[in-house]
């Protein structure tokens, strides 16, 4: 016999309007789930009082130290008894989704059945780190719910000071901008390091994210400690038929105002047909019988703007790979920081390439584990010790692509100058 | 006892390949072209000529199993049994036959899932847990998003903005919702209220002291008990001490306000990625529909929509017109709180005579 549904006058106001209502969903669950009926009672109290009523704790599954977010109610009556007892324990299981968040309906239905059986029936698709969040289980049901999810091919994600669940964009599955196999790279980096996800022992959280091109659709540069972003080294490829079709539809005004003048490095110019450069680093595409769009690929920073405006007419080159950036994070504690370049380019095609990325990822995690202060993100560590020391620690060479500009102050001791120059010359010789 | 425990299978990230729509699997890494036939629909073509249409729809993100099964029913009936989700909790169905697009749109619309969110739309708002599950929220997440998306519904389904518009909300200054063209974030305005009876038992005091970004917290004996005290002149009301020390209550029904930040962008397109900047604060935390926040969001978006040129994201538009004109056009007041005084802040000052008149 389902519990009486609590009055929820404030939440009820979120059932009207055109956007799908989570309140309607919660109420539907509450019809045959006591936990959800009481959860609605507590949520309504939060709306009335403008206060949260959950506290954390320690709940886990056998063999793992993380991946469950425990929640116990703090909304108690005068006798210290929960006001909404069926929702007094409302724990979340964070579960790693398939890379790229692809599902077939049979898999999703199975996840629903498991959660209906053991939990509240409420699932977030997906959390901000990418987890499938199974929200609302009692302490007692966390283990059996995990066992069934785990037998179905799913594993817990990260929580606390640990390697966190990762995300990749749709990428190669459906996007012509994709410069590497995002899903494969994600699995190649995360799956060998699950010990650091399931048994939290790092100074603080550590996140990887994988975006197939510099449009960075999973926001890796701002949201991850280690961003893997696709790019290319050779010329932008052109498809003249699609370029001509674009120009026929949009005209010179849009070519100039929306494409050429928006290039951040002035790498684009419009030329009269026949006068375009024949240099090897120039892509020239005939937009019409009279007009050519010329791209100086040496000046191009692969920002993606012109490719975005003229899809298919301009495409990433064939010599593809990734740029790696380290140190992105949100506010706490020094303010938000972006990831910054630590590897300007590396190929990511063969098994050996993936192994190199995996080794570098492991090196950076180890450096973080050994050198970061408690509750410090790697971006803060770099802020504290300087990029040069970080690079030396993880064994990466310095590169002028890592800076926007050289230092503008003289407060640096430079008595190792000649040795550093010798290293630069040696790196140049090695690269040649 | 040990025999009673089942050891976990540390399988990690599942392989997406068996779950992916077969046309995507077949053409993996071979796509060469896309366009945007209409709002909510994307068309992609692979090198070998295979085609796929994607229909995107908004969801409530906090999905009950009945809604997920409804999405599955639609997938089984209209979309070959496959679907995926975007980073902003939109659902995407893929079909390899153009004639399947309109029935899919009809089915989604009939089931209450708005079709849109592609190209130059205001997409679904990235958000977090709020009152539903967070242990430190100043406000709700899903409710703010539901209220705002009701207001912005037309911009989600029509795709008529100058460029993409990404929004986020966060229930505290930690900003789990993330950077965005426009971010709606709780901003506390008073120092934490400390329950000195509980600090010694609940909080690891040195860790709490270390957590403060402005070194405003110090150990103290209060009423004979070991506790912590806050130098309220130094305190920036960020709430960083509250998660490790719940007796330092930062949330306040009246004094915790809502702020609006604009101009964040993670894409490298045109300028480098940017962080969002504070433009408005002091808005009341007013559930269940946060009308004051909704009005401010609508005003900023309408100004951007009317004034930005094609392909200008919020940040590109403001870079062109300048901040003084942004405040003038949106009617938002400019205060001393907009002038950054955190470390390195002088970089944000105008060290030039570049002034628009």
Interface residues (C-beta under 8 A of the other chain):
Chain A: X10 X11 X13 X14 X16 X17 X18 X19 X20 X21 X22 X23 X25 X26 X28 X29 X39 X43 X46 X47 X49 X50 X51 X52 X53 X54 X55 X56 X61 X62 X63 X64 X69 X71 X90 X92 X96 X97 X98 X99 X100 X101 X102 X103 X104 X105 X106 X107 X108 X109 X111 X112 X113 X115 X116 X121 X122 X123 X124 X125 X126 X127 X128 X130 X135 X146 X147 X150 X151 X153 X154 X155 X156 X166 X167 X169 X170 X172 X173 X174 X175 X176 X178 X181 X183 X186 X187 X190 X191 X194 X197 X198 X214 X215 X216 X217 X218 X219 X220 X221 X222 X223 X239 X242 X254 X257 X258 X262 X264 X301 X302 X303 X304 X305 X308 X309 X311 X312 X315 X330 X331 X332 X333 X334 X335 X336 X338 X374 X375
Chain B: X5 X6 X7 X8 X9 X10 X11 X12 X13 X14 X15 X16 X17 X18 X19 X20 X21 X24 X25 X28 X29 X31 X32 X33 X34 X35 X44 X45 X52 X54 X58 X59 X60 X61 X62 X63 X64 X65 X66 X67 X68 X69 X71 X72 X75 X76 X81 X82 X83 X84 X85 X86 X87 X89 X91 X94 X112 X113 X114 X126 X127 X128 X129 X130 X131 X132 X133 X134 X135 X136 X137 X138 X139 X140 X142 X143 X146 X147 X149 X150 X153 X173 X174 X175 X176 X177 X178 X179 X207 X210 X211 X213 X238 X240 X246 X251 X253 X256 X264 X266 X267 X268 X269 X270 X271 X273 X275 X285 X287 X288 X289 X309 X310 X311 X342 X343
